[in-house]
């Protein structure tokens, strides 16, 4: 019996004991970790405490973008295509310092990195390859991780050019792990874009210029292993060894390109300058953590959304609740154990667990194994283990997660954080997870403060809840930018787009697929114009799904830099297919930008003499000269009316609370409504009609649904209910005989003007239409472009955006040519306009 008891106790201890106590991970030997797994934002290097720049080398990079170094010889035109067997393995401080001395004397060197992400939450750099004209160096970043900052001054030296291929990720990975910031970059991938190469992959360049083939499957190997196998060493060296020669070849081709719009620049160097400018723009990127108010809920929303798309609306609330719990648990456990979300528990496994709701340990393991059996893990050499070590060590957590009860997600966080990471918890502390406890401390401190100052705390809680609700309701539920590419039939890059647009062309046999990751197509017809011909570099740049202001990547909303009240009235060819002025922002940046926009609208209103809101409305029944028999309302320039908002507020109050409110207040509100109806007595039907004054059809339907009543109004009221005045310093009196003119005069000479019934008098729609009409009439399309530039400047000054896509510009012209048969071609709309005139 004693032996049986000891075996049971041992088995129980083995199940609950964390695997980290017996499994060694390379990153746990690091003594200096810049980016841990906490919920705190990443702290970038600060060279000057008084500087307002987020990037420590922003001024140096921008100087290089304005005046790039053009005459650089990368390999002196000589390259031995047979790579020798000799290279330098850098794995201690003395060798690292020797490498620093070598690189300090070079004018150019090539760089590449290898990452490991499967068994790490944020990922880490496992190897850096550096090649000079004379030697190849492989830097063992696991061995010298804590002292790799020795190389930082070389990478930040603006007098030394660093050659990368596809540096988008390398730049931010070096910042994340070592506070290394790249200054003066030449990216061979950007050179390919400028040259409109049919492909831009390194494998394509190696085969084209060097006659060398490479196996990109090695990129997915486990680069943590030491020593590295010979074939992986050869692959790693190859990525950097030939880069200098390839850069020389590309620069030679760039110099041969002819340019008709060089703007005074040496024609031979124009395209070289453009490639350097685009390359150095990458250096301005900054690493940011993906932070969210409720951990794991972004992933949960994505899983639920995909499941709804696949299964219609059959997803029940229990399924969604379990998905959210599992995602919250997965996020916390991945941070504690420094594992990727994919390794801990895949999306497929989460869906299967939520559908089957298995409660036994065997069923849970079987469900996860069956769901993940087809997953292709990044480490192709190792045998996948399903379920993961994290799941096997903490199987007892699932019995709580899968129970059919309502569980608060914050409670899940607190429960498992205390269970696994407290001083008596099951999991060991590390540099990556110890800061997670600060989130729990913040939560508990808020609870204690709430008892002492409940009012302030309740306001904070309410504001936080409102913010989270706003994020949940309005943030984008899936990535906005897919960065798919469209090439012209001559191989020149036309634009980046989403997958749906790509599929549209392919399904109609208008294009063929030329690349799969990321997808790219080549058109089978001749498109009208090129982005670079029209000065629209913005459309041929890849874009990141992050807030352009602060870099927040966990949630974002589309924000229209040009307010919709103006943009909706632009001519069709000036607003169709225009994504330049639609950017991604987080909730906090959205609030700042929106506040600044509202203030600037007031300045626009004063400048043009066009009020933001309709000031007065009068019933057309009281204006016999306007439209006899019509019971609609009109807006009148002058006195005698009542504001739409005041009218509707009074009518609503009388309908809801009229009999119960004090007699004096009831009489005051009746006088407001009577003023609208010319002083006559009002009925219940009049109050109901007053509620609809200035409403758009959509607002009417929403009010009807909300109140659950039938808004009975006569047909004239429904068909032609919205009018607007011609605001301005000199209202134009229109001849009554002009049936299709902008308005018609009343008996006192006042102008009453009609407009689209879609405009609400309570919004800025009428104001926006009149501003746009004024600009088009007096300044034409140039006036619209200048107006747009003013709004872009307002946006830039409001949030000081640091992550705008490359090519975005305040002075962006938006000029674009349309095909002969395009519906957006202004020429195709000219006959229609002529008929109306």
N, C-alpha and C positions, 0 to 999 in steps of 0.2 A: 504493500500500500504506500509505503514511503517512497519507493522508486517511482510508482505511478504518479504520485503527487509532484515529485521533483520534475518529471518529464512534462507534466501539464503546465507547471509554472515556467519551465524553460521555453516551452512552445509559445506560451502567452507573451513572454518577454521578447521573443524573437519577432513576433508579429508586430508588436507596438514599438520596437526599437527602430530608430531611424537608420536608414542605410548609410547616411553620411558618416556615421561613427566608425564604419568599417571600410568605406570606399573613399579613396583619396582622389581629389580632383586637382588638376594643375593650378587653377586659379586660386585655390585656397592657400597656396604658398606665397601669393603676392602680399606685400606689406604696405603697398600704397595703391589704393583704389580710388580713382577720381569719380567714377560713376557707379554708385552702389544701387541697390534695388529698392531704395526707399521711395516715398512719394514726394520727396523734395526735388525741386528743379535742379538741373545741372549748373554748376558754377564754373564759368569760363575764366580763363587767365585774365588778370587785371594788371596791366603794366603801369597804368596811371590811375590812382584812386579818384582823381578829379575829372577824368575823362568821361564823357557821356556816351561814347561809342561802345556798343556791345562787343564788337569784334576788336581784339587788341591791335590788329594791324590793318584796320579799315583804310586809313589814310594812305598807307603804302600801296595797298592793292588798287585803290581807286586811281592813284597816280599812274600806276602801270597800265590801267585800262585806258586812261586818257592819252598817254604817251608810251606805248609798248616798245620794248626792245626788239627791233626788227632784224638786225644782222647778227644772227647766232648760228654758229656751225656746231651741229650736234655730234656728228661722227667723223667729220673731215672727209666724208664721201668714201671712206674705205671701210669694208666690213668683211671679216673672215666668217663665211657662212657655216663653217664647221666649228661648233662650240667645243673648246678644249675641256679637259677633265678637271682643270684646276679652278678652285674658287676659295673664298675665305669664309669660314664659318665663325660668326661673331657671337660668343656666348659668355663673355665676362667683361668686367669694367675696363681692363687694359686694352682689349681688342676694340671695344667701343670707342675709347678715346683715340686710338690709332685711326679708326674709320672717320671720326670727326676731323682729325687733322688732314686726312686725304681729301675729304669732301670740301673742306674750307678752301682748298687750292683749286678746285674745279670751277669752271664756268657753267657747266651743265652736267646733270646726271639723271639716270632713269630710275623710276621707283614703281613698285607694285606691292600689294599686300595680300595675305591670305588670312581669312577670317574663320572663326569657329563659332557657330550659333546654336547648334542642337542642344548641347549640354551647358548652356549659359543663358541667363534671362535677357541680358542686353547684348550678348556676344562679346568677343574680345579678339584682338589681333594676335594671331599665333605665329606669324612669320612676316618679315619685311625683306623684299628683294631690292637691292640697290646695285646698279651697274654704271660704272664709269667707262670711258673709252678703253681703259686698260684692264679692268678687273671686275669680277662679279662678287658681290657680298651677300650672304644670307644671314640676316640678323635674327637670332633666336630670341624673340620677344618674350617668351615664357621665362627664359633664364635671366634676361636683363630687364624685365618689365619695370622694376622699381627705379631704374637709373637711365631709362631710355631718353629722358628729358635732356640728356647730354647733346643729343642731335637736334634739339629744338632750334638753336640759333642758326644752324645751316639751312633748315627748311624755311625759316622766316627771313633769310637774307635775300633782299630784292635784287641783288647783283648776281645771284646764282639761279639759273633756270632749272626747274624740276620737270621732267617729262613723265607723264602718266598716260594711261589709256583708260578712258571712262572713269574719271577721277571723282565723280559725283559722291560715291560712298567712301572712297579712300580718304578724302579730305575730312569728313566728319568723324570717321573712325579714329584717325590719328588724334583729333581733338579730344574725343571721348576717353581714350586710353592713356594718352601721354601729354596732353596739353601741347601737342605739336601743331602749329598753324602753318599752312603752306602759303608762301608768297612767291610770286613769279612762276606761273605754271604754263606749260604747253601741253594740251590734251590732244592726242592724235585722233581721238574720236570726234572732237569738235572740228578738227581740220577736215575730217571726212565729211562732216555736215556741210561745211563751207564749199567743199569740192563737189558736193552732191553725189558722193560715192553710192553705188547700189547697195553696199553693205558697210557697216561700220565696226564690225566685230574684230577683235584682235586676231582671231584665227584666220579671218579673211585677209588681213594685212600681212600676216606672217607668210601665208601661202602666196600672196600676190607679189610681194617685194623680196622675200627671202627664200621662197621655194621650200618652206618648212611647214610641216603639218603638226598640229598639236591636239591632244585629247583633252577636251574641256571637262570630261567627267572627273578628272583629278581635282577640279575645283570643289567638288562635293565630298572629297575625302576628309578623313579626320586629321587635321593639321596639328593636333596636339601631340601626336605620337612622337616619341624620341627613342632611338634615332630615326630620322626620316628614311624611308626606302629610297633606293637609288633612282627609281623612275619618278618619284615625287620630287626629288631634288632637281632632276633634269627639267621637269615641267616648270618648277618654280623659277629656275634660272632663265629659262626660255622666255618667260613673260616680260622680263626686264632687259635681257641681254641684247635683243634686236631692236628695242624701242628707239634708241638714238639714231640708228640707221634708217628706220622707218620714218622718223620725224624729219630727217634730211630729205628723204624722197618726197614726202608730202609738201614740205616747204618749197622744193623745186617746182612742183606742180602748181602750188599756189601763186608763185611768181609768174608762171606762164599764163595764168588766167587773165583774160581781158576784162576790163571793167569800164563801163561808160559813165558811171556816177562816182568817180573817185574823190570828188569835192576837193580838188587841188592836191591830193596826196599822190605820191609817186605811184603810177599805175601798176608797176611790178610788185609793189609792196602792199597794195590795198587789201588783198585777200589774206596776206600774211598777218596784217594788222587786225583784220576781223577775227581770224582764228585765235590770235593771242587775246583779243578782248573777250571773246566768249570763254576762253579757258580761264582767264583770271577772274571772270565773274563767278566761277565755281568756288573760288577761294573765299568769297564772302559768306558762304554758307556757314551756319552754326549748328552744332549738335544740340538737340533738345530731346528730353524724355517725353514719352507719351503718357501724359497724366490725365486722370479722370476723377470726377467727384466721387463716383461709386465704382470701385475697382471691379473690372471684368464685365461691366455692363455694356460697354461698346461692342465687345465680342458677342455678348448675349443677344444684343439687338440685331447684329449681323446674321447670327445663326437663325434666329426666329424669322427674320425677313426672308432668308433663303428658303426656309422650310415652308413659309406661307406661299412663296412663289411656286414651289414644287407641288404643294398639296392643297392649294386654294385656301379657303378660310376654315379648314377643318381643324386647325390647331386649337386645342382647348387651353384654358387658363392654367390647369395643373402642369401641362407640358411646359408652358412658358415660365412658370414659377421655378420648376426644377432646373431648367436651362440657366436661369439667372443665378440660382444657388451654386450650381456646378461651376459656372464661369467665375463667380466670385471666389469660390474655394480654389479653383485652378490658378487664378491670378496670385492669390496669397501664397500658395504652396510653391509656385514657380519662383517667387521672390525669395522665400525662405531658403529653398534648396539650390537657388541659382541654376535653374533649369529653364529651357524654353517652354512656352505654353504647349507647343506641339508635342514635346517629349512627355510632359506630365499627363496630358489627356487631350486627345485630338477632338476636333469639332465633330467628326463622325461618331466618336464614342459618346460624346455628350448627347447628341441627338438620339442615339440608340438607347442610352440609359434613361432618358426622359420619356421615351415612347414605351419601353417595356416595364419601367419601374421595378427592377429586380431588387429584392431585399436580401437574398441570401448571398454569402460571400462567393460561392461557386458561380451563381448566376451573374454576379457583377463581373467577375473575371472573364467568364465566357463571353459576355456581351461586348466587353471592351476588346477582347482578342479578335472576335469576328468582325467588329467594326474596323479595326486597324490592320487587318491582315494584308490589305493591298496598298498600304501607305508606303511610299518610297522615301525612306529616311535619308537625310543628308549624308550620313556615314554609311556608304554602301558596302564597306568591308566588314563591318561588325554585324552580328546576328541581331535583328530587332527583338526586343523583349517586350511582350505584351502580357499583362499590363506593365506599366513602367515601375521602376523602383520606388518612385514616390507613392504610387497607388498601392503597391504591395505593402509598403511600410505603414500606411495609414488607411487600411481598408475599413476599419471601424468607423471612420468619418462618414462613410457613405450611408450607413444605416440612419444617421441623423439627416443627411442631405436629401435622401429619397423618400422620407416620410411624407404622408399626405396631410401636412399641416402648414398653416401660414407662418412663415419665418421671416423676420426682418433681416435684410442683408447686412446691416450694421451689426446686428447680434451675431451673425455668422462670423464676421470678421473678428469681433472681440473674443468669441468663444474659441476659435481655432488658433488665434494669435496667442492667447493665454495658454492653451493646451500644448502648443508645439514650441513656442519661443520664449516662454517665461523662464525664470531661473530654474524651475523644476520641470520645464517642458521636455518633450521627447527629442527635439532637434537641437544640434549644437549651434552656437553662435559663430558668425563669421563677419568679415569686413563688409560683406554684401547684404547681410540681413539685420544687423543689430539696430540700424536706424529705423527699422519698421516699428519699433516700440514707441517712437516719438508720436506716431499717429494715434496710438492708443492713449498716450499721455494727454494729447490735445483733447481727445474726446472726453476723458474723465475730468479734466480741468474745466471744461465747458459746463459739465453737469454741476460741479460744485459752485461755479460762479452764478449759475442760474438761480440758485436759492437766495443768493445775496442781492442780486440785481436782476430780477426776473424780467422786468420790462425791456431792458436793453438786450438781454439774451434772447427774449422772444422775438424781437425785431431782427436780430441776426439770424435766428433759425428760420424765420419767415422769409427773409431775403435769400438765404441759402436754398430753401425749399423752392422758392419761386424760380431761382436760377436753374436748379436741377430740372424742374418741370419744363422750363423753356428749352433747355438743352435736349431733353428727351423728346419734346414735341416737334421742335423746329430744326434741329441739327440734321445734317445729311446722314442717311442711314447706310450709305455705301460710298466707296471712293468716287470722287467726282472726275478726277483725271485718270484715265487709263493709259495715257502716253503711247497710244498706238500711232503708227506713222503712215502717212500717205505720200507716195512718191509719184512724180510725173512720169510719163512714158519715156523721158530721156534720163531718168534716174535721179533727178533733182528733188530734194525734199520739199514738199508743199506745205505740210502742216502736221501737227499732232492732233489726235482726236480720240473719241471713245470707241468702244467695241461695236456699238450699234451702227455707227456710221460706216465702219469698215465692212460689217456684214451687209449693209445696204448695197454697197458697190459690188461686193462679191456675188451676192444672190442674183443680181441683175446682169452678171457677166460683163461688168464695166471695169473690173480690175482683177488682178491675180495676186495670190498670196506669195510674198517673197521672203518672209521671216515669220517665225512663230513665237519668239520670246525676246522682247514683247512683239505682238503681232504687227506686221507691216504689209502693205499692199502697193502694187504699182498699177496706175491707171492705164487702161487700154485705149484711151482717147487723148486728144490734145486739150488740156485745161486752158482756161482763159487767164493769162498772167501768172506771175510768180510772186510769192510774198516778199522776197528780197527786192524784186523790181519795184514794188510799191512801198518800200520802206517799212514793212511790217515784220521785223525780226521776231516780234513777240510770238507769232503763230508757228515758228519753226523751232521753238524751245520746249523741252520737256518741263513739266510742272509737278510740284509736290503737293500732296494732299495735307497741307498744314495751314494754319492761320498766317497770313502774310504779315501780320503785325508782330506777334510775339513768338510764333513758331509752334503754338499748341497744335498737336497732331491727333489728339484723342477725339475731339469733336470740332466741328466747324460748320458755318452757315454760309450760303451764298450771299454776298453783299453787293448791291448795285451802287457803284460810285456815283453815277448820274441818277438822281432820284427818278423813280418811275413816273411821277406826275409830269415830268418833262419828257423823258425818253419815249413814253408811249405815244407822244404826238410828233416825234421825229418822222421825216419821210422814211418810207420802208427801206429804201436802199442805204440809209445811213444807220439803221439799227439792226438789220437782219444779219445773222451769223457774225455777231460782234461780241467776242468774249473778253476783249481787252479790259473793259470796265466792269466786269463781274468777277470778283475775287472771293477767296475764302477767308473768313475771319472767325475767331472764337466769340463767345458770348460777351466777354468783357471788352474786347476791341470793338465789337459791333455796337455796344452801348456808347462808347466814346465817339465812334464815327457818326452814329446816328444823331447824337446830341449836337455835334458840330454842324452836321448837315441841316438840322432844323434851325439853328441859329443863322446859318448862311441863307436859308430860304427867306428869312425876314429881311436880310440885306437886299436880296434880289427883289423882293416885293417893294421895298422903298425905292430902289434904283429905277424900276420900270413903272412905278406908280400903279401896280396891279396887286390888290390885297390878296393875302393867302386864303382868306375865307370870304364867302358872300356875306355882305354886311346887312342887307335888308331884303325881305321878300314881302310881296303883297299878293292878295288873291286876285286872279284875273277876273273874277266876277265883279270886282270893284273897279276894273279898268276896262270899260266898255269898248274902247278902241283897240284893244289888244287882240282879242279873238272872241268874238261873240259866241256865247253858248258854251264856252270851255270853262271847266271848273278847276283848271290847273293853276299852279302858282307861278309867278314870274319874279325875277329879281329886278329891282329898280335902283337906278343911280340917283340917290337923293334920300330925302327923309320920307316918313310916312309908313314905313314897313317895320318888320321885326326880324331879328336874326334867326336863321333856321334852327340853330341849337337851342336858343331860348324858347322858340315856338314849340319844338318837339318836347323839350323838358317839361314845359307847362302842361301840354296836352297829356303826356304820360302821367304826371302827378295827379291831374284831375280825374283821369280814368281809373287809376289805382286807388287813390285815397280821398277823392273829392268829398264824399259824404262825411268822412271822419275828421277831416282837417278843420282847424279854426276858421270861422266865417271870414275874418279879415284876410287871411292868407289865401283862401279859396277865391275871394273876389279879386285879389291882386293877379292871380294866375289867369282868371277869366279875362281880365282886361288885356293881358298879353295876347291871348288867342283872339279876342274881339278886334284888337288892333290889326291883326292879319286879315280878318274878314270885314274890315271897314267899319267896325263899331256896332254891327248888328248882333242880335242875340244868337247864341250858338247852341247847337244840339249835340247829342252823343255822336251822331254821324259826322259832324264837323270836327269833333275832337279826333275821331278815328282817321279822318282824311289828313288832319294836321300832322299826325304821326308820320305820314308818308312824304311830307314835303322835302324835296331834294334828295330822296333816296334813289339809289340805283336799283335795277331789278333784283340784283343779287341780295342787296340789303333788305329789300321787301320780303323776299322768300325766307331769309334768315329770321326776320322779326316774326313772320307768320308762324314759322316752326317753333320759335321760342315761346310765343304767347299762346299757341294752340288755338288761334282764332282765324276766322275768315275775314280778310280785309276787303269788305264790300265797298267798292268805289265804282263810279260810272266809267264807261269805256274811254271817254275823253281824258279822264284823270290818268288812266293806265298808259295810254298811248303816247302822250306828249307832255310829260310832267316836269321836265327840267329845262330851265332857261338860265341864261347867264348874261350879264351886262358886258358891254365893251368898255372895260375899265381903261383909264389912261387920262392923261392931262387934257386931251381934246377928243371927246367921244364923237364918233362919226355919225352924222344923221343920214340915214339911208332912205332913199326914195321909196315910198310905199308901193310904187308900181313894180319894184324889183322883187319878183316872187321868190327868187332863190338867193337873195342877198343875205348878209349876216344877221339882220334884225329888222324890226319894224317899230315905228315911233308911236308913242301914246299921245293922248290929247294935249298934254302939256309939253310936248316936244322931247320928253324923255325917251331914250332908246331902250327897247326891250329886245334882247338878242337870244336866239335859240342855239342849242348845241346838242350833242349826242346825249341820248337818254341814259347812257351807261355812266355818265359822270354824276357823282354825288356832290351836293352842295356843301356837305359837311367836311369834305376832304379838300385836298389841294389840286384836284383835277382841273377845275375851271381856271385856276391861277396858272397851272402849268401849260394848258393849251394856249392861253393868251400870250404868255411869255414866248413860247415857241413860234406862234403866228407872227408876233412882233419881230422876232429875230429873222425869220425867213423873209418877211416883207421888206425890212429895212437893210439887212446885211447878207441875205442869202445863206447858202450852206457854209460859207466861211464864218458867219456869225454863230452858227451851231457848233462848229469845231472850236472856236475860241471859248464859247460857253462851256463846252465839255472840259477844256483845259483848266478852266477856273475851278470846276468841281473836283478834278483830280488833285489840284493843289490843296484844296480844302481837306481832302481825304489824307494826303501825305502829312499835312501839318497836324491833323487830329490824332493819329496813332503812331506817327513816325515808323512806318513799316520797314522791317529789316529782312523780310523774306519774300519780297515781290519776285515773281518769275523774271528770268533774264529777258531783256527786250522790252519790259514794261516801261513806259515813258509818259511823263506828264504832257509832253508836246506831241504825242502819238496822233497822226493825222487821221487814221481810220479810212484813208483813201483805198478804194477797192474797185476793181473792174468786174463786171458780170458778163457772162456769156450772152450771145445773141438771143437765146431763147429763155434766159432766166427770168423768172417772175419778178425778181428784184431789180432788174435792169430798168432805170428811169425812163429809157426810150420807149419801153413797152407800155408804160403807163401814160405817156403823153397824150395819145388819142382820147383816153378816158377823161383826162383833165380838160381837154379842149371841148368835149361834149358838154361838160358841166358848165363851162364858161359860156 
